[in-house]
Amino acid sequence: MARRRQHAREAGLCARCCKTRPSSGFVTCVPCNASALVRSNRKRKRDREAAHLRQIVAAHEAAGDRSQTHHLFDDAAQHYHEALNVTVIAPDDRLRLVEKLGSASLLSENPNAATPWRDRMLDAYLGDSGTAEKAIETLLQTARQRWIDSKTPDGVPICVRAIRIAEVHGLDRLRKVATLRLVPHLIVLDRLDDAIHYLDNLGRIDSHDDLSVRISYHREKGAVAALRGAATEAYANFEKAAYLVNKDTDLYRITSLLGDYALSAITLGNIERGKALYEQALLIVRRNHMGWLVPQLCMGYADILARMGQYSAAHGYLLEALSSDTHVPIVEERFAATGIPIALHLHDEAMLMKCIRPAAIDLAFQSHQSARIGSVSAAFAQLYAVQGQKRKSRALLHRALKIVNFPDEFNELPLAIAQYGELTDATRARALFEARLHLPSAHVAEACAALFDAFVARRMQERERTQQMATEAAERFDRLHWYAYGDLARSLIPLTRPISATSGEAYKKPLAGSLVTLTEREQQVVELVLKGLTNRTVAEKLSISENTVEKHMNSIMRRLDIRSRHQLVDRVAGLESKVTADELEDRP
């Protein structure tokens, strides 16, 4: 072709088509010049379009970066997704955008949106030996997604694979990171010995390690210590992690630490510390608009308030959580486990319908986590029992008992079996407490075990044992500030009718009805308040401080579910009139 064109030039013909003689001063003919001009215009047009698309990609990426800086994760994920929809993107740019989309989606309203992109990115990284670090990080993100999707067992082999890749390539930092990501999966799957084994194989963790590694190490050590009942060790490790996390900028890691710390504190019997930690985590996620974490933490905080008997406050946080449009499996389970008992207690039908998530049962069993299975099964068992479907309630509890090998943090499943399940399952359910009853800090387990025994004794119609175990459980729960459970235990105590006054003695009428749940001091306060005395006068009469009287009044209103002294007067007047009528019938 080159020789042909050379001969054409020598002969004065067109250098392109070699057929037509060109015009004077040109080496190509007019038709060839026209077609070349068309091709040139097309190329310039394509270049302009490609440059415009690159500008669009750059603009969306910049907008996404700005949104993520301002913690607007949903907007950031949308911008990154729009950038990825542009066809003219270099492979390296595409992988970078997918990484950013994954991190933004994790904290947005829909964390599942990045899953297909992350899988594609993982295939690209695993095919290149030079991107081992990126492959490990993608594997760990995938494992975390399995956690959110209630597919916890699927996350274990993914983390193990990341550990092996790090060991092959000599990446010690990523080996430690992958190991620390594996430990939480093992803990929630009741594989505590394996978790301890992997923590021991980490080696020395000191100031030379990354901040994230040190935070995760102390957090997991604290979680393991809490499950083993070592309160001092657990608090020490969590406090170290909390000190280090103040230097961190990863909001997900901060809220995750606070949530784990709160759950461990509640498990160890310190509900006040757990409440304060949840409040701190809620403040962070609200300020930074952290998607599905807002309803998750609201549900956790509502659960704590309900255990403390503060149902009105719990109702508000429950409504805030339900107002979110988040549809994440782990949150769906929490809606059912926490919302159903609160809605049943408050007799709120509208809230109950929002909290009933039929898929929550399947998701909980799919996760193979004792905590999730126990809490969700207990909530639905209570719902079925209230609806009169006792057989369905017992079947669900029996199914859960076959899988659960360790009680959840709050022992919901054994208590539900004692209250609603088959008595033949009570022995197996009671055995779940044994491991925790022998731990150094077994305050919660001891209180729950006493309440469990009280439920069983009541169903067996053992009156004296019911009163003994219910009284013990109420005292233990009151010391733990679990007032809702204390009131539940007191409701099991058999009530005895007062003996009529003998001759020569004044007939003294006790406080009636639900007022028997009050302590002796609280009943004294009620008697003086009913006479119209102020808090200061009541304090002088009882030789206590005015602040103590206020605390007693708050406790009385919480237990009687009232909000003012006028309601207290109406409550006592109605109950006393009923008791008086009953007593007159019994008098000779």
C-alpha positions in Angstrom: 0.0 0.0 0.0 2.8 2.4 0.8 4.6 1.6 -2.5 1.3 2.1 -4.4 0.8 5.5 -2.9 4.4 6.5 -3.7 3.8 5.6 -7.4 0.5 7.5 -7.3 2.3 10.6 -6.0 4.9 10.3 -8.7 2.2 10.0 -11.3 0.3 13.0 -10.0 -2.7 11.0 -8.7 -4.5 11.2 -5.3 -2.3 9.8 -2.5 -5.3 8.2 -0.8 -7.5 6.6 -3.5 -4.7 6.5 -6.2 -7.3 7.1 -8.9 -8.2 10.8 -9.3 -5.9 13.6 -10.1 -6.1 16.2 -7.2 -6.4 19.9 -7.6 -3.4 22.1 -7.8 -1.5 22.3 -4.6 -3.1 19.2 -3.0 -2.0 15.6 -2.7 -5.5 14.2 -2.3 -8.6 14.6 -4.5 -11.7 16.5 -3.6 -13.8 13.4 -2.6 -11.1 12.1 -0.3 -10.7 15.6 1.3 -14.4 15.7 2.0 -14.5 12.2 3.6 -11.4 13.1 5.6 -13.1 16.2 6.8 -16.2 14.3 7.9 -14.1 11.8 9.8 -12.2 14.6 11.4 -15.4 16.3 12.5 -16.8 13.1 13.9 -13.6 12.5 15.9 -13.7 16.0 17.3 -17.4 15.5 18.2 -16.6 12.2 19.9 -13.7 13.9 21.8 -16.0 16.7 22.9 -18.7 14.3 24.1 -16.1 12.2 26.0 -14.6 15.3 27.6 -18.1 16.4 28.5 -18.9 13.0 30.1 -15.6 13.1 32.0 -16.6 16.5 33.3 -20.0 15.0 34.4 -18.2 12.2 36.2 -15.8 14.6 37.9 -18.7 16.9 38.9 -20.7 14.0 40.4 -17.6 12.6 42.2 -16.8 16.1 43.6 -20.4 16.5 44.7 -20.4 13.1 46.3 -17.2 13.9 48.1 -18.7 17.1 49.4 -21.9 15.4 50.5 -19.9 12.7 52.3 -17.8 15.4 54.0 -21.1 16.9 55.4 -22.3 13.4 56.3 -25.1 13.4 53.7 -24.5 9.8 52.8 -27.7 9.2 50.8 -26.9 12.2 48.6 -23.3 11.0 48.3 -24.3 7.5 47.2 -26.7 9.0 44.6 -23.9 11.1 43.1 -21.5 8.2 42.9 -24.2 6.0 41.4 -24.9 8.7 38.7 -21.1 8.9 38.0 -20.9 5.1 37.6 -23.8 5.2 35.1 -21.7 7.1 32.7 -20.1 4.8 30.1 -16.9 6.6 29.4 -14.9 5.7 32.6 -11.5 4.3 32.9 -11.3 1.0 34.9 -9.2 2.6 37.7 -11.7 5.5 38.0 -14.6 3.0 38.1 -13.0 1.0 40.9 -12.4 4.2 42.8 -16.0 5.3 42.5 -17.3 1.8 43.5 -15.2 2.1 46.7 -16.6 5.4 47.5 -20.1 4.2 46.7 -19.7 1.3 49.1 -18.5 3.4 52.0 -21.3 6.0 51.5 -24.0 3.3 51.0 -23.0 1.6 54.3 -24.3 4.6 56.3 -27.2 5.5 54.0 -30.8 4.5 54.1 -30.1 1.5 51.8 -26.7 -0.2 52.5 -27.6 -3.0 50.1 -27.3 -0.8 47.1 -23.5 -1.3 46.8 -23.6 -5.1 46.9 -23.5 -5.8 43.2 -20.8 -3.2 42.5 -18.7 -4.5 45.4 -18.9 -8.1 44.0 -17.7 -6.8 40.6 -14.9 -4.9 42.3 -13.9 -8.0 44.2 -13.6 -10.1 41.0 -11.4 -7.4 39.5 -9.1 -7.2 42.6 -8.8 -11.0 43.0 -7.7 -11.4 39.4 -4.6 -9.2 39.9 -1.9 -10.2 42.3 -0.8 -6.6 42.7 -4.1 -5.5 44.3 -4.1 -7.9 47.3 -4.7 -5.0 49.8 -7.7 -3.8 47.8 -9.0 -7.4 47.6 -8.7 -7.9 51.4 -10.5 -4.6 52.1 -13.3 -5.5 49.7 -13.7 -9.0 51.3 -14.0 -7.3 54.7 -16.7 -4.9 53.4 -18.5 -7.9 52.0 -18.4 -9.7 55.3 -19.8 -6.6 57.0 -22.6 -6.6 54.5 -23.4 -10.2 55.3 -23.7 -9.1 59.0 -26.2 -6.4 58.1 -28.2 -8.8 55.9 -28.5 -11.3 58.8 -26.3 -13.8 57.0 -23.7 -13.9 59.7 -22.4 -17.5 59.1 -21.6 -16.4 55.5 -19.2 -13.7 56.8 -16.9 -16.2 58.6 -15.4 -17.9 55.5 -15.0 -14.5 53.9 -13.0 -13.1 56.8 -10.9 -16.3 56.9 -10.1 -15.9 53.2 -9.0 -12.3 53.8 -6.7 -13.5 56.6 -5.1 -16.1 54.4 -4.5 -13.6 51.5 -2.9 -11.3 54.0 -0.6 -14.1 55.3 0.4 -15.1 51.8 1.4 -11.6 50.8 3.0 -10.7 54.2 0.5 -8.0 55.0 0.6 -8.0 58.8 -1.6 -5.0 59.3 -4.4 -6.3 57.2 -4.0 -9.7 58.8 -4.8 -8.1 62.2 -7.7 -6.1 60.7 -9.2 -9.2 59.1 -8.8 -11.2 62.4 -10.5 -8.4 64.4 -13.4 -8.4 61.8 -13.7 -12.2 62.2 -14.0 -12.1 66.1 -17.4 -10.4 66.3 -18.9 -13.0 63.9 -17.5 -15.8 66.2 -18.8 -14.1 69.3 -22.4 -13.8 68.1 -22.3 -17.3 66.8 -21.6 -18.6 70.3 -18.0 -19.7 69.3 -16.4 -17.9 72.2 -13.4 -20.3 72.4 -12.6 -19.7 68.7 -12.8 -16.0 69.2 -10.3 -16.1 72.1 -8.0 -18.3 70.0 -7.9 -15.8 67.2 -7.4 -12.9 69.6 -4.4 -14.8 71.2 -2.9 -15.4 67.7 -2.9 -11.7 66.9 0.4 -11.1 68.7 1.4 -7.9 70.4 -0.8 -4.8 69.8 1.0 -1.6 70.8 1.3 2.1 69.8 3.0 1.1 66.5 -0.2 -0.4 65.2 -2.9 1.6 63.4 -5.5 3.4 65.5 -8.3 1.4 64.0 -6.5 -1.9 64.9 -6.0 -0.8 68.5 -9.6 0.4 68.9 -11.0 -2.9 67.5 -8.6 -5.0 69.6 -9.7 -3.4 72.9 -13.4 -3.5 71.8 -13.3 -7.2 71.1 -11.3 -7.9 74.2 -13.9 -6.0 76.2 -16.8 -7.9 74.6 -15.2 -11.3 75.3 -14.5 -10.3 78.9 -18.1 -9.1 79.4 -19.4 -12.5 78.2 -17.1 -14.2 80.6 -18.3 -12.0 83.5 -15.0 -10.2 84.0 -16.5 -6.8 84.6 -13.3 -5.0 85.6 -11.4 -6.3 82.5 -14.4 -5.5 80.2 -14.8 -1.9 81.4 -11.0 -1.3 81.3 -10.8 -2.4 77.6 -13.9 -0.5 76.6 -12.6 2.6 78.3 -9.2 2.3 76.4 -11.1 1.9 73.2 -13.4 4.9 74.0 -10.2 7.0 74.7 -8.7 6.0 71.4 -11.9 6.5 69.4 -11.9 10.2 70.2 -8.9 10.5 67.7 -10.7 8.5 65.0 -12.8 10.0 62.2 -14.7 6.8 61.2 -18.2 7.5 62.5 -19.4 3.9 61.9 -16.5 2.6 64.1 -17.4 5.2 66.8 -21.1 4.3 67.0 -20.3 0.6 66.7 -18.0 0.8 69.7 -20.5 2.8 71.8 -23.3 0.2 71.0 -21.1 -2.8 71.9 -20.0 -1.0 75.1 -23.6 -0.3 76.0 -24.7 -3.9 75.5 -21.8 -5.2 77.5 -22.6 -2.8 80.4 -26.2 -3.8 80.4 -25.2 -7.5 80.4 -23.0 -6.9 83.4 -25.9 -5.2 85.2 -25.1 -1.5 84.7 -28.1 -0.2 82.8 -27.4 3.4 83.7 -24.0 3.3 81.9 -25.6 1.5 79.0 -28.3 4.3 78.8 -25.6 7.0 78.8 -23.6 5.3 76.0 -26.7 4.9 73.9 -27.5 8.6 74.3 -24.0 9.5 73.2 -24.3 7.2 70.1 -27.7 8.7 69.3 -26.3 12.2 69.4 -23.6 11.3 66.9 -25.9 9.6 64.4 -28.5 12.3 64.5 -26.0 15.0 63.9 -24.4 13.2 61.0 -27.6 11.8 59.4 -26.3 8.2 59.5 -29.1 6.4 57.7 -30.2 3.1 59.1 -28.1 3.5 62.3 -30.6 6.1 63.5 -33.6 3.7 63.8 -31.4 0.9 65.1 -30.0 3.0 68.0 -33.5 4.5 68.7 -34.8 1.0 69.0 -32.0 0.0 71.3 -32.5 3.1 73.5 -36.3 2.5 73.6 -35.6 -1.1 74.8 -33.5 0.3 77.7 -36.2 2.8 78.6 -38.8 0.1 78.6 -36.8 -2.1 80.9 -36.5 0.8 83.3 -40.2 1.2 83.2 -40.2 4.5 81.3 -42.7 3.5 78.6 -43.8 7.0 77.7 -40.3 8.0 76.7 -39.7 4.6 75.0 -42.9 5.3 73.0 -41.4 8.5 71.6 -38.1 6.8 70.5 -40.1 4.0 69.0 -42.1 6.4 66.9 -39.0 8.1 65.7 -37.5 4.8 64.6 -40.7 3.8 62.8 -40.8 7.1 60.9 -37.7 5.9 59.0 -38.0 4.2 55.6 -35.1 1.9 56.3 -35.5 -1.6 55.2 -32.4 -3.4 56.5 -32.7 -7.0 57.7 -31.0 -6.3 61.1 -33.3 -3.3 61.7 -36.4 -5.3 60.6 -35.6 -7.8 63.4 -35.1 -5.0 65.9 -38.4 -3.4 65.0 -40.2 -6.6 65.9 -38.1 -7.7 68.9 -38.3 -4.3 70.6 -41.4 -2.7 69.3 -43.9 -5.5 69.8 -43.5 -5.8 73.6 -43.7 -2.0 74.0 -46.8 -1.7 71.7 -48.5 -4.5 73.6 -47.8 -2.9 76.9 -49.1 0.5 75.7 -52.1 -1.1 73.9 -51.2 0.8 70.8 -52.7 -1.1 67.9 -51.4 1.3 65.2 -47.8 1.0 66.5 -48.2 -2.8 66.8 -49.1 -3.2 63.2 -46.0 -1.2 62.1 -43.8 -3.3 64.4 -45.0 -6.7 63.1 -42.5 -7.7 60.5 -43.3 -11.3 59.4 -39.9 -11.6 57.7 -38.1 -10.9 60.9 -38.6 -14.5 62.1 -37.0 -16.0 59.0 -34.2 -13.4 59.1 -33.4 -14.1 62.7 -33.2 -17.9 62.2 -31.1 -17.3 59.1 -28.5 -15.4 61.1 -27.9 -18.3 63.5 -27.3 -15.7 66.3 -28.8 -16.7 69.6 -29.4 -13.1 70.6 -31.5 -12.4 67.5 -33.3 -15.7 67.5 -34.1 -15.4 71.2 -35.4 -11.8 71.2 -37.4 -12.1 68.0 -39.0 -15.4 69.0 -39.9 -14.1 72.5 -41.6 -11.0 71.0 -43.7 -13.0 68.5 -44.5 -15.6 71.2 -45.9 -12.8 73.4 -47.9 -11.5 70.4 -49.3 -14.9 69.6 -50.2 -15.5 73.3 -52.0 -12.2 73.5 -53.9 -13.0 70.3 -55.0 -16.4 71.8 -52.7 -18.5 69.5 -51.1 -20.4 72.3 -50.2 -23.4 70.2 -48.4 -21.2 67.6 -46.6 -19.4 70.4 -45.4 -22.6 71.9 -44.3 -24.1 68.6 -42.2 -21.0 67.8 -40.5 -21.1 71.2 -39.8 -24.8 70.9 -38.2 -24.2 67.4 -36.0 -21.5 68.8 -34.9 -23.6 71.8 -33.6 -26.3 69.5 -31.1 -23.8 67.9 -30.1 -21.5 70.7 -27.2 -22.8 72.8 -26.6 -19.6 74.8 -29.0 -17.1 76.2 -29.2 -13.6 74.6 -28.0 -10.6 76.5 -31.4 -10.1 78.2 -32.4 -13.8 78.6 -35.7 -13.2 76.7 -36.1 -16.6 75.2 -35.9 -18.6 78.5 -38.3 -16.2 80.2 -40.7 -16.4 77.3 -40.6 -20.2 77.5 -41.3 -20.1 81.2 -44.3 -17.8 80.6 -45.8 -19.0 77.4 -44.0 -22.2 76.3 -44.3 -25.9 77.0 -43.4 -26.9 80.6 -41.6 -29.8 79.1 -39.1 -27.3 77.6 -38.6 -25.5 80.9 -35.7 -27.8 82.0 -33.8 -27.2 78.8 -34.5 -23.5 79.0 -33.4 -23.3 82.6 -30.1 -25.0 81.6 -29.3 -22.0 79.4 -28.9 -19.9 82.6 -26.4 -22.2 84.2 -23.3 -21.0 82.3 -24.0 -17.4 83.3 -25.0 -18.1 86.8 -21.5 -19.2 87.6 -19.9 -16.1 86.2 -18.4 -13.5 88.5 -20.9 -10.8 87.4 -24.1 -12.7 87.1 -26.5 -10.1 88.5 -28.8 -10.0 85.4 -28.7 -13.8 85.0 -29.5 -14.3 88.7 -32.5 -11.9 88.6 -33.8 -13.5 85.3 -33.3 -17.0 86.7 -35.4 -16.1 89.8 -38.1 -14.7 87.6 -38.0 -17.8 85.4 -38.5 -20.0 88.5 -41.4 -17.8 89.6 -43.1 -18.2 86.3 -42.7 -22.0 86.4 -43.8 -22.2 90.0 -46.9 -20.2 89.2 -47.8 -22.5 86.3 -47.2 -25.5 88.6 -49.6 -23.8 91.1 -46.8 -23.8 93.8 -48.0 -20.7 95.8 -45.3 -20.4 98.4 -42.4 -20.9 95.9 -44.0 -18.4 93.5 -44.1 -15.8 96.2 -40.6 -16.6 97.3 -39.0 -16.5 93.8 -41.1 -13.5 92.6 -40.1 -11.5 95.7 -36.4 -12.3 95.2 -36.6 -11.5 91.5 -38.3 -8.1 92.2 -35.7 -7.2 94.7 -32.9 -8.1 92.3 -34.4 -6.2 89.4 -35.0 -3.1 91.5 -31.3 -3.1 92.4 -30.5 -3.3 88.7 -33.0 -0.5 87.9 -34.9 -2.9 85.7 -38.2 -1.6 87.2 -40.4 -3.0 84.4 -39.2 -6.5 85.2 -39.5 -5.8 88.9 -43.1 -4.9 88.5 -43.6 -8.0 86.4 -42.2 -10.1 89.2 -44.4 -8.4 91.8 -47.4 -9.1 89.7 -46.8 -12.8 90.3 -46.8 -12.5 94.1 -50.1 -14.1 95.3 -52.3 -11.5 97.0 -53.8 -12.3 100.4 -56.9 -10.7 101.7 -56.4 -8.7 105.0 -57.8 -10.3 108.1 -60.7 -8.5 109.6 -60.1 -6.6 112.8 -60.7 -8.3 116.1 -62.6 -6.8 119.0 -60.9 -3.9 120.6 -58.7 -3.1 117.6 -59.3 -0.5 115.0 -60.0 -1.8 111.5 -57.0 -0.6 109.3 -57.6 -0.7 105.6 -54.4 -1.3 103.5 -53.6 0.4 100.3 -55.6 -1.4 97.6 -55.2 -2.9 94.2 -52.1 -2.0 92.3 -50.8 0.0 95.2 -49.5 -3.2 96.9 -46.7 -3.1 94.4 -45.2 -0.1 96.2 -42.5 -0.4 98.9 -43.4 0.4 102.5 -41.7 3.8 102.3 -43.5 4.6 99.1 -46.9 3.7 100.7 -46.1 6.1 103.6 -45.4 8.8 101.1 -48.7 8.1 99.3 -50.7 8.3 102.5 -49.2 11.7 103.4 -49.6 13.0 99.8 -53.3 12.0 99.9 -53.7 14.2 103.0 -52.7 17.2 100.8 -49.2 17.7 102.2 -46.4 19.1 100.1 -43.1 17.4 99.4 -41.3 19.5 102.0 -43.9 18.7 104.7 -43.8 15.0 103.8 -40.0 15.1 104.1 -40.3 16.7 107.6 -42.8 14.1 108.7 -40.7 11.1 107.5 -37.3 12.7 108.5 -35.9 12.5 105.0 -34.8 15.0 102.4 -37.1 16.7 99.9 -35.1 15.2 97.0 -35.7 11.7 98.4 -39.5 12.5 98.4 -39.3 13.6 94.8 -37.5 10.3 93.9 -40.2 8.4 95.7 -42.9 10.3 93.9 -41.3 9.6 90.5 -41.0 5.9 91.3 -44.7 5.8 92.4 -45.9 7.6 89.2 -43.8 5.3 87.0 -45.1 2.1 88.7 -48.7 3.2 88.7 -48.4 4.6 85.2 -49.7 8.1 86.2 -48.4 11.6 85.6 -49.8 13.8 88.4 -51.0 13.9 92.0 -54.6 14.3 90.8 -54.4 11.0 88.9 -53.0 9.4 92.1 -56.0 10.7 94.2 -58.4 9.3 91.5 -56.6 6.0 91.4 -56.7 5.5 95.2 -60.3 6.6 95.5 -61.5 4.2 92.9 -59.5 1.3 94.2 -60.4 1.9 97.9 -64.1 2.1 97.1 -63.9 -1.3 95.3 -61.9 -2.9 98.2 -64.4 -1.5 100.7 -67.3 -3.1 99.0 -65.5 -6.5 98.9 -64.6 -6.3 102.5 -68.1 -5.5 103.7 -69.3 -8.6 101.9 -66.7 -10.7 103.8 -67.4 -9.2 107.2 -69.6 -11.2 109.6 
